[in-house]
Amino acid sequence: MKHNRGTFEEQLPHFKDFLENQGYGTNLLWITKEQVSNYRNRYWIYRATENHRRLSQQFFDERRKSETSLRLDAVTEIKEGTICWVEDYGGPSGCMNYGIMGNPKKNYTLVESPIIWRLIRALNLFRDRLKRFDHMNITRQERTSRL
């Protein structure tokens, strides 16, 4: 089944209307997966004002030809505009969705420093791995006084 979801450019006016109706600004700042790190319900966004619109458009236009559902999402709002991303939601429904993440603004921290960003990403990767191990039934080492 072929879905006609239109191009990124054709979807933008509809997405902006949706955001405006929800009280969000329509100056859109597009981010990539590499600009976001999270742990639990906290999010760090690296250089949010670097607008990756072209990459978002390419990603959207590649995925729109598939059977998966697509979503244009507002992540949060800052004084420069609304931070957004394109998400391939998966599944064979071929839907086109618009959304707002809905987390309070206090859950987002903007990071400009490359050094701080690398530290945050490393820490979150480490914490995520520890959390995953809690739910895994794997071989355990016998406890000794050294451990």
Buried (B, 14 or more C-beta within 10 A) or exposed (E): EEBEBBEBEEBBEEBBEBBEEEEBBBEBBBBBEEBBBBBEEBBBBBBBBEBBEEBBBEBBBEBBEEEBBBBBBBBBBBEEBBBBBBBBBEEEEBEBBBBBBEBEEEEBEBBEEEEEBEEBBEEBEEEBEEEEEEEEEEEEEEEEEEE
